[in-house]
């Protein structure tokens, strides 16, 4: 992405009028200062709360540093698994496994103690044994409570750490992906990956998997105990139950795979529709589209409800079905086991323990239904996240890229062909040489590829064929960091981040001091107007710069580019949103910025193009004319016709 404004394109204009008409409002009220850790506006902590805040900070644990780091390469391995997220903290994982095992064994001590109490206490009329078994039962319950508490603490910490690492990993990968991903993917879908999908996975890891392990281990322990008591009776009982239960579970898995995949897709569509409606709220209001948008959102939400209805329907069949299987198994056990007791081959205490253990065998099944529902939701979320993490950047960086040295700024396009859809090229066999320090303006009809040339220079995209070079270096051979540090971009609609004016101007050079920032402010003529605000440079800007007008955002973006001190400057209609007075001021400032630097101007206003050393005229066939303003007028070609049309409307 570009360092200056987050790429080409952004939100529409904001409130206010004139060169800085709305800026004075952003500093109203209490002055704000920056939070040094985040760069966001921070109003300060009241004195009466300062001591409490210090105590809270001192008590916070050190969560460590997430293992993922940003780089322009493809990143870590794309494989993602729930087990992998848990085992990244080996100590916590081992402690959680130990508490799961302890909890399971303690929970299953009860039926055995009941059997001892009945056979060796009640039947044998031995009061000390009865009291001992009752006391042991109470101790097992208390120990089980302690083990459950410890298990919940360990699994909670393990899930929180794993989800923190996953969120950082996904966010890091999103920063790594190229512009084509954000062009093709909807913002709501991306937000779903970071919010709903991760939250679904967190819910499972925090409690679901631990319960899954406890209940699954319970079934194993109970089976072993039943076989120990009476292998024949255990075999009869389990053979009547397990095959039916297994068949029902296979059906539920197949049906739920489909249902929960639909659920993840429909919730992504719901987030997408919501995000689009909120971002376009001004257009919706202006064209009175509220009723139609509500109807559309009702349809989208209805599809999500239908997906939930489907998953609820199959759960409603599977859950009661397993209960019926369990009750039938219990009836068979009472019939067969009771007959064995009557023959004197089995004690009442053992049969009672058998019934309790069989009930303990089926109780987890009921919980596993809900846990499996959560598991399927998380499994669908993992599938979506795995697909995202497997995406490779369309603009990859070599494993051993060259570091681009300080450049003079010579840019060469060698037989460049490029299309956002390779089947429909926007640029065809473009060959162009821009000399160091030269200012080139690109003009032509919409869709001719003017902005695409700028995107290729900043390597937001790579050409389908041909090469783009700076000072003889192929852009695909150099590191993106060393390239983009030397290129300044001012898009037509610059992006402002939530933060202060200072933070937005110093976005590309956060280490710049106040003197350098004020020099950039002076270069675009903003000092007087910035000083009108009570907080000055620390005046906060709202999200996407909505507290200032589009013209003010453009001036701030120009100040951002001044401060970055680039060797090459790309201006994509940088003055199109300014009034005449502001445009004249910015053009004077541009003379200073472009002095000694190579510049590529994307121009619709021919008044901007006229200032260039050479003008490149493009259309759908490619470059049709190149020359200075005077030369192109004398040639009486395409540019002369454009200039005549433009002049007649001035």
C-alpha positions in Angstrom: 0.0 0.0 0.0 1.0 3.6 -0.5 2.5 5.3 2.5 0.6 8.5 1.8 -3.1 8.0 2.1 -3.5 4.2 1.9 -3.6 3.9 -1.9 -5.6 5.5 -4.7 -9.1 6.3 -3.7 -10.9 6.9 -0.4 -14.0 8.4 1.2 -15.9 11.4 -0.1 -15.8 14.9 1.0 -16.5 16.0 4.5 -18.4 18.9 6.1 -17.2 22.4 6.0 -16.4 24.8 3.1 -13.4 26.8 2.0 -9.8 25.8 2.5 -10.2 25.1 6.2 -13.8 25.9 7.0 -14.5 23.0 9.3 -11.2 22.6 11.0 -11.9 25.0 13.8 -14.6 22.8 15.1 -12.3 19.8 15.7 -10.5 21.4 18.6 -13.6 22.6 20.4 -14.0 21.6 24.1 -11.1 20.2 26.1 -7.8 20.1 24.5 -6.5 16.6 23.5 -3.1 15.2 23.7 -1.6 12.2 22.1 -1.3 8.8 23.6 2.3 8.0 22.9 1.7 4.2 22.6 -1.0 4.4 20.0 -0.9 7.9 18.5 -4.6 8.3 19.1 -6.2 11.4 20.7 -6.2 11.1 24.5 -7.9 13.5 26.8 -5.9 12.6 29.9 -6.7 10.9 33.2 -8.5 12.9 36.0 -6.3 13.4 39.0 -8.6 11.6 41.3 -8.3 8.4 39.2 -4.5 8.5 38.5 -3.5 6.5 41.6 -6.0 3.8 40.8 -4.9 3.6 37.2 -1.3 3.2 38.2 -2.2 0.3 40.6 -4.2 -1.3 37.8 -1.3 -1.0 35.3 1.2 -2.5 37.9 -1.1 -5.5 38.4 -1.5 -6.3 34.7 0.4 -9.5 33.6 2.9 -9.5 30.8 1.2 -11.2 27.9 4.4 -11.4 25.8 4.9 -10.4 22.2 2.8 -12.1 19.5 5.1 -14.3 17.3 4.0 -12.9 14.0 5.9 -10.0 12.3 5.0 -8.0 9.3 7.0 -8.6 6.1 6.3 -8.3 2.4 6.8 -12.0 1.9 4.0 -14.5 1.9 4.2 -14.9 5.6 4.1 -18.0 7.7 2.7 -21.4 6.7 -0.9 -21.0 5.6 -2.1 -24.1 7.6 -4.3 -23.2 10.5 -5.7 -25.7 13.0 -7.3 -25.5 16.4 -4.7 -27.9 17.9 -1.9 -25.7 16.5 -3.4 -22.6 18.2 -3.5 -24.4 21.5 0.0 -26.0 21.4 1.8 -22.7 20.7 1.8 -22.3 24.5 3.1 -25.7 25.5 3.2 -25.1 29.3 -0.4 -23.9 29.4 -1.5 -26.7 27.1 0.2 -29.3 29.4 -1.4 -27.8 32.5 -4.8 -27.7 30.8 -4.5 -31.4 29.8 -3.6 -32.4 33.3 -6.6 -30.6 34.8 -8.9 -32.1 32.2 -7.7 -35.6 33.2 -8.0 -34.9 36.9 -11.5 -33.5 36.5 -12.7 -36.5 34.5 -11.4 -39.1 37.0 -12.8 -37.2 40.0 -16.2 -36.9 38.3 -16.4 -40.6 37.7 -15.5 -41.6 41.3 -19.1 -41.2 42.5 -20.7 -44.4 41.0 -17.9 -46.5 42.3 -18.2 -45.1 45.8 -22.0 -45.7 45.6 -21.4 -49.3 44.7 -19.0 -49.7 47.7 -21.5 -48.0 50.0 -24.3 -50.3 48.9 -22.5 -53.7 48.8 -20.0 -53.2 51.6 -21.9 -50.8 53.8 -25.7 -51.2 53.5 -25.9 -54.8 52.5 -23.1 -55.9 54.9 -24.6 -53.6 57.6 -21.1 -52.0 58.1 -21.6 -48.4 59.3 -17.9 -47.4 59.2 -17.7 -48.4 55.5 -20.9 -46.6 54.7 -19.6 -43.4 56.5 -16.3 -43.8 54.7 -17.8 -44.1 51.3 -20.1 -41.1 51.9 -17.2 -39.0 53.1 -15.1 -40.0 50.1 -18.0 -39.1 47.9 -18.1 -35.5 49.4 -14.3 -35.2 49.1 -14.5 -36.3 45.4 -17.1 -33.7 44.7 -15.0 -30.9 46.3 -11.8 -32.1 44.6 -13.8 -32.2 41.3 -14.9 -28.6 41.8 -11.3 -27.5 42.4 -10.1 -29.4 39.3 -12.9 -27.8 37.2 -12.0 -24.4 38.5 -8.3 -24.9 37.7 -9.2 -26.3 34.2 -11.4 -23.3 33.4 -8.6 -20.9 34.4 -6.0 -22.7 32.3 -8.2 -23.2 29.2 -9.4 -19.6 29.5 -5.8 -18.3 29.4 -4.9 -20.7 26.7 -7.8 -19.6 24.5 -7.2 -15.9 25.2 -3.5 -16.1 24.2 -4.3 -18.2 21.1 -7.0 -15.8 19.9 -4.7 -12.8 20.5 -2.1 -14.5 18.3 -4.6 -15.4 15.7 -6.0 -11.9 15.5 -2.5 -10.5 15.1 -1.7 -13.2 12.5 -4.8 -12.5 10.4 -4.3 -8.7 10.7 -0.7 -9.0 9.7 -1.7 -11.1 6.7 -4.3 -8.5 5.7 -1.6 -5.8 5.8 0.5 -8.0 3.5 -2.1 -8.7 0.8 -2.1 -6.6 -2.4 -4.6 -4.1 -3.7 -6.3 -6.7 -5.9 -7.6 -8.5 -2.9 -9.3 -5.4 -1.5 -10.7 -4.6 -4.9 -12.3 -8.0 -5.3 -13.3 -8.7 -1.7 -16.1 -7.0 0.1 -15.2 -5.0 3.3 -18.0 -6.8 5.3 -16.5 -10.2 4.4 -13.1 -9.1 5.7 -14.6 -7.8 8.9 -16.4 -11.1 9.4 -13.1 -12.9 9.2 -11.7 -10.7 11.9 -14.7 -10.6 14.1 -17.4 -13.2 13.9 -15.2 -16.0 12.7 -12.5 -15.4 15.3 -15.1 -15.0 18.1 -16.7 -18.3 17.1 -13.4 -20.0 17.3 -12.6 -18.3 20.7 -15.9 -19.6 22.2 -14.9 -23.1 21.2 -11.3 -22.9 22.4 -12.2 -21.3 25.7 -14.7 -23.9 26.9 -15.9 -26.1 24.1 -12.8 -28.1 23.4 -12.1 -28.7 27.1 -15.7 -29.9 27.6 -15.3 -32.0 24.5 -12.2 -33.6 26.0 -13.8 -34.1 29.4 -16.9 -35.7 27.9 -15.1 -37.8 25.4 -12.6 -39.0 28.1 -15.6 -39.7 30.3 -17.1 -42.1 27.7 -13.7 -43.9 27.5 -13.3 -44.2 31.3 -17.0 -45.4 31.7 -16.6 -48.0 29.0 -13.5 -49.4 30.7 -15.2 -49.4 34.1 -18.3 -51.2 32.7 -16.1 -53.9 31.1 -14.2 -54.3 34.4 -17.5 -54.8 36.2 -19.1 -57.3 33.8 -17.7 -57.7 30.3 -20.7 -59.6 29.0 -23.3 -57.2 30.3 -21.2 -54.2 29.0 -20.9 -55.8 25.6 -24.7 -56.5 25.3 -25.5 -52.9 26.4 -23.0 -51.1 24.3 -23.7 -53.2 21.2 -27.3 -52.2 21.4 -26.5 -48.5 21.7 -23.2 -47.6 20.0 -24.0 -48.6 16.4 -27.3 -46.6 16.4 -25.5 -43.7 18.0 -22.6 -43.8 15.5 -25.0 -43.8 12.5 -26.9 -40.8 13.9 -23.7 -39.0 14.5 -22.5 -39.6 10.9 -25.8 -38.2 9.5 -25.5 -35.1 11.8 -21.9 -34.4 10.7 -22.8 -34.5 7.0 -25.9 -32.3 7.5 -24.1 -29.9 9.9 -21.1 -29.4 7.5 -23.5 -28.0 4.9 -25.5 -26.0 7.4 -22.7 -24.2 9.2 -20.9 -23.4 6.0 -24.1 -21.7 4.9 -24.3 -19.9 8.2 -20.7 -18.5 7.9 -21.5 -17.3 4.3 -24.8 -15.6 5.2 -23.4 -13.8 8.3 -20.6 -12.5 6.0 -23.2 -11.3 3.6 -25.1 -9.6 6.5 -21.9 -7.8 7.6 -21.2 -6.7 4.0 -24.7 -5.2 3.5 -24.4 -3.4 6.9 -21.0 -2.0 6.2 -22.0 -0.8 2.7 -25.2 0.9 4.0 -23.3 2.6 6.8 -20.4 3.8 4.5 -22.9 5.1 2.0 -25.3 6.7 4.4 -25.0 10.1 2.8 -26.0 8.8 -0.6 -28.8 6.7 0.9 -30.2 9.7 2.7 -29.8 12.0 -0.3 -31.7 9.6 -2.6 -34.2 8.6 0.1 -33.3 4.9 -0.2 -34.0 4.0 3.4 -37.1 1.9 2.8 -35.5 -0.1 -0.1 -32.3 -0.6 2.0 -34.4 -1.9 4.9 -36.2 -4.3 2.6 -32.9 -5.5 1.2 -31.3 -5.9 4.6 -34.4 -7.8 5.7 -33.8 -10.2 2.8 -30.1 -10.7 3.8 -30.9 -11.2 7.4 -33.7 -13.6 6.4 -31.1 -15.8 4.6 -29.0 -15.9 7.8 -32.2 -16.8 9.8 -32.9 -19.6 7.3 -29.4 -21.0 7.7 -29.9 -20.9 11.5 -33.3 -22.6 11.1 -31.6 -25.4 9.1 -28.9 -26.0 11.7 -31.5 -25.8 14.5 -33.7 -28.3 12.7 -30.9 -30.9 12.4 -29.9 -30.4 16.0 -33.5 -30.8 17.1 -33.5 -34.2 15.4 -30.1 -35.4 16.6 -30.4 -34.4 20.2 -33.8 -36.1 21.1 -32.8 -39.0 18.9 -29.7 -39.7 21.0 -31.8 -39.4 24.2 -34.2 -42.0 22.9 -31.3 -44.3 22.1 -29.9 -43.8 25.6 -33.3 -44.6 27.3 -33.7 -47.7 25.2 -30.2 -48.8 26.3 -31.1 -48.1 29.9 -34.2 -50.2 29.6 -32.2 -53.1 28.1 -29.7 -52.8 30.9 -32.4 -53.0 33.6 -34.0 -56.0 32.0 -30.8 -58.0 31.4 -28.9 -56.8 34.5 -31.9 -57.3 36.7 -32.3 -60.9 35.5 -28.6 -61.5 36.3 -29.1 -60.1 39.8 -32.0 -62.4 40.4 -29.8 -65.3 39.5 -27.3 -64.2 42.1 -24.5 -63.6 39.6 -24.4 -59.8 40.2 -24.8 -57.6 43.3 -27.3 -54.8 43.6 -24.5 -52.3 44.2 -22.7 -53.3 40.9 -26.0 -53.1 39.0 -26.6 -49.6 40.5 -23.1 -48.5 39.6 -23.7 -50.0 36.1 -26.9 -47.9 35.7 -25.1 -44.8 37.0 -22.1 -45.3 34.7 -24.3 -46.0 31.7 -26.2 -42.7 32.5 -22.8 -41.1 32.7 -22.0 -42.6 29.3 -25.0 -41.0 27.7 -25.0 -37.7 29.6 -21.9 -36.6 27.6 -23.7 -37.4 24.4 -26.3 -34.7 25.1 -23.6 -32.2 25.8 -21.5 -33.3 22.8 -24.5 -32.4 20.6 -24.2 -28.8 21.6 -20.4 -29.0 21.7 -20.4 -30.5 18.2 -22.7 -27.7 17.1 -20.1 -25.2 18.3 -17.3 -27.3 16.8 -19.0 -27.2 13.4 -19.4 -23.5 13.6 -15.8 -23.1 14.5 -14.7 -25.6 11.9 -16.5 -23.5 9.2 -14.8 -20.4 10.6 -11.4 -22.1 10.5 -12.0 -23.1 6.9 -12.7 -19.5 6.0 -9.6 -18.2 8.0 -7.4 -20.9 6.5 -8.5 -19.8 3.0 -7.6 -16.2 3.8 -4.2 -17.1 5.3 -3.4 -19.3 2.3 -3.8 -16.3 -0.1 -0.5 -15.1 -1.4 0.1 -11.4 -2.2 -0.3 -10.7 -5.9 2.7 -8.3 -5.6 5.2 -10.6 -3.9 8.6 -9.6 -2.7 11.7 -11.7 -3.6 13.2 -13.8 -0.9 16.4 -11.8 -1.2 15.4 -8.4 -2.6 17.8 -5.7 -3.5 17.8 -2.5 -1.3 17.1 0.4 -3.6 19.7 3.1 -3.0 18.8 6.8 -3.0 17.5 7.3 -6.5 17.8 10.2 -8.9 14.3 9.4 -10.1 14.6 8.2 -13.7 11.5 6.1 -14.5 11.2 3.8 -17.5 8.2 1.8 -18.8 9.5 -0.9 -21.1 6.7 -2.4 -23.3 4.3 -2.5 -20.3 1.0 -4.3 -20.7 -1.4 -4.5 -17.8 -5.1 -5.2 -17.1 -7.0 -5.6 -13.8 -8.7 -8.4 -15.8 -5.8 -9.9 -17.9 -8.3 -10.5 -20.7 -9.0 -6.8 -21.0 -5.7 -4.8 -20.8 -5.9 -1.2 -19.7 -2.4 -0.4 -20.8 -1.0 -2.0 -24.0 2.7 -2.1 -24.9 3.5 1.3 -23.1 7.1 2.5 -23.5 8.0 5.8 -21.8 11.1 7.3 -20.3 10.9 10.0 -17.5 14.1 11.7 -16.9 15.4 12.4 -13.3 13.8 15.7 -12.1 11.3 15.8 -14.9 7.6 16.5 -14.4 5.3 14.5 -16.6 1.6 15.0 -16.8 -0.7 12.3 -18.0 -4.0 13.4 -19.6 -6.7 11.6 -21.5 -10.3 10.2 -21.2 -11.5 8.3 -18.2 -10.4 4.7 -18.4 -7.3 5.4 -20.5 -5.0 4.1 -17.8 -3.6 7.3 -16.3 -4.0 6.3 -12.7 -2.8 2.8 -13.6 0.6 4.2 -14.6 0.8 5.7 -11.2 -0.1 2.4 -9.5 2.6 0.6 -11.4 5.2 3.2 -10.4 4.4 2.6 -6.7 4.2 -1.1 -7.3 0.6 -1.5 -6.1 0.4 -3.8 -9.1 2.9 -5.6 -11.4 2.7 -5.4 -15.2 1.4 -8.5 -17.0 4.3 -8.1 -19.4 7.2 -5.7 -19.7 9.1 -3.9 -16.9 8.9 -0.8 -14.8 12.3 0.5 -13.7 13.6 3.3 -11.5 17.3 4.3 -12.2 17.6 1.0 -14.0 16.3 -1.2 -11.2 13.4 -3.4 -12.0 10.8 -2.7 -9.3 10.2 -6.5 -8.9 13.8 -7.0 -7.9 14.0 -4.4 -5.0 12.4 -4.4 -1.6 9.1 -2.7 -1.2 10.2 -0.9 1.8 13.2 0.7 0.1 11.0 1.6 -2.9 8.1 3.1 -1.2 10.2 5.2 1.2 11.3 7.1 -1.8 7.9 7.6 -3.5 5.4 10.1 -2.2 1.7 9.7 -3.3 -1.1 12.2 -3.0 -4.3 10.5 -4.2 -7.4 12.3 -5.5 -9.3 11.5 -2.3 -6.7 11.1 0.5 -7.4 9.0 3.6 -7.2 10.5 7.1 -6.9 8.2 10.1 -8.6 8.7 13.4 -6.0 10.6 15.4 -4.6 14.1 15.6 -3.5 16.5 12.8 0.1 15.8 13.9 -0.3 12.1 13.6 -1.8 12.3 10.1 0.9 14.6 8.7 3.7 12.6 10.3 2.1 9.3 9.1 5.1 8.4 6.9 7.7 9.8 9.3 6.4 9.3 12.8 9.8 10.3 14.2 9.6 13.8 12.7 9.9 16.6 15.2 7.5 19.6 15.6 9.7 21.9 13.6 9.6 19.6 10.6 5.9 19.1 10.9 5.3 22.9 11.1 7.6 23.3 8.0 5.3 21.0 6.1 2.2 22.9 7.4 3.8 26.1 6.2 4.6 24.7 2.8 0.9 24.2 2.1 -0.2 27.4 3.8 -2.0 25.8 6.8 -0.3 27.4 9.8 -2.7 30.3 10.3 -5.7 28.0 10.0 -4.2 25.2 12.2 -3.4 27.7 14.9 -7.0 28.8 15.1 -7.8 25.5 16.9 -7.3 25.4 20.6 -5.2 22.2 20.4 -3.2 23.2 17.3 -1.5 20.2 15.8 -3.0 18.0 18.5 -6.6 18.7 17.3 -8.2 15.4 16.7 -9.6 14.3 13.3 -12.6 12.0 13.3 -12.6 8.6 11.5 -11.6 8.9 7.8 -11.3 12.7 8.4 -15.0 13.3 8.4 -14.6 16.3 10.7 -12.9 18.3 7.9 -13.8 19.0 4.3 -12.4 17.2 1.3 -10.3 20.2 0.4 -8.8 20.3 3.9 -8.0 16.6 3.6 -6.2 17.3 0.4 -4.1 20.0 2.0 -3.2 17.7 4.9 -2.2 14.9 2.4 0.1 17.4 0.6 1.7 18.3 4.0 2.1 14.6 4.6 3.9 14.2 1.3 6.1 17.2 2.0 7.2 15.8 5.3 8.1 12.4 3.7 10.8 14.0 1.5 10.3 11.6 -1.4 12.6 11.3 -4.4 9.6 10.6 -6.7 6.2 12.3 -6.4 3.0 10.9 -7.8 0.0 13.3 -7.8 -3.3 11.7 -8.8 -5.5 14.7 -9.4 -4.2 16.2 -6.2 -5.9 19.6 -6.7 -9.2 18.5 -8.1 -11.1 19.0 -4.8 -9.8 22.5 -4.1 -11.4 25.8 -4.9 -9.5 28.2 -7.1 -7.8 30.1 -4.2 -6.6 26.9 -2.5 -5.5 25.5 -5.9 -3.3 28.5 -6.5 -1.8 28.2 -3.0 -1.2 24.5 -3.5 0.4 24.9 -6.9 2.8 27.4 -5.4 3.7 24.9 -2.7 4.0 22.1 -5.4 6.8 24.1 -7.1 8.8 23.7 -3.9 7.9 20.0 -3.5 8.8 19.1 -7.1 12.0 21.1 -7.2 14.7 18.6 -8.1 12.3 15.6 -7.9 10.7 13.4 -10.6 7.0 13.9 -10.7 4.1 12.0 -12.4 0.9 14.1 -12.4 -2.4 12.5 -13.3 -4.4 15.5 -14.5 -8.0 16.1 -15.6 -7.5 19.9 -15.2 -5.3 21.0 -18.1 -4.2 24.0 -15.9 -2.3 21.4 -13.9 -0.9 19.6 -17.0 0.3 22.9 -18.5 2.9 23.2 -15.7 4.6 19.9 -16.6 7.8 19.6 -18.6 6.1 17.1 -20.9 2.5 16.0 -21.4 1.6 12.4 -22.2 -1.7 11.9 -23.9 -3.3 8.5 -23.6 -6.4 6.8 -24.9 -7.6 3.2 -25.1 -5.0 2.4 -27.7 -2.0 3.6 -25.6 0.2 6.7 -25.8 -0.9 8.9 -28.7 1.1 12.1 -28.2 4.0 13.3 -26.1 5.4 16.8 -25.9 5.3 20.1 -24.1 2.2 22.2 -23.9 3.4 24.5 -26.6 4.6 21.6 -28.9 1.3 19.7 -28.6 -0.8 22.8 -29.4 1.4 23.4 -32.5 0.8 19.8 -33.5 -3.0 20.4 -33.6 -3.6 16.8 -32.5 -5.6 15.2 -29.7 -4.3 17.4 -27.0 -5.0 20.6 -29.0 -8.6 19.5 -29.3 -8.8 18.8 -25.6 -7.3 22.2 -24.8 -9.8 24.0 -27.1 -12.7 22.3 -25.5 -11.4 23.0 -22.0 -10.7 26.7 -22.9 -14.2 27.2 -24.2 -15.6 26.2 -20.8 -13.4 28.5 -18.7 
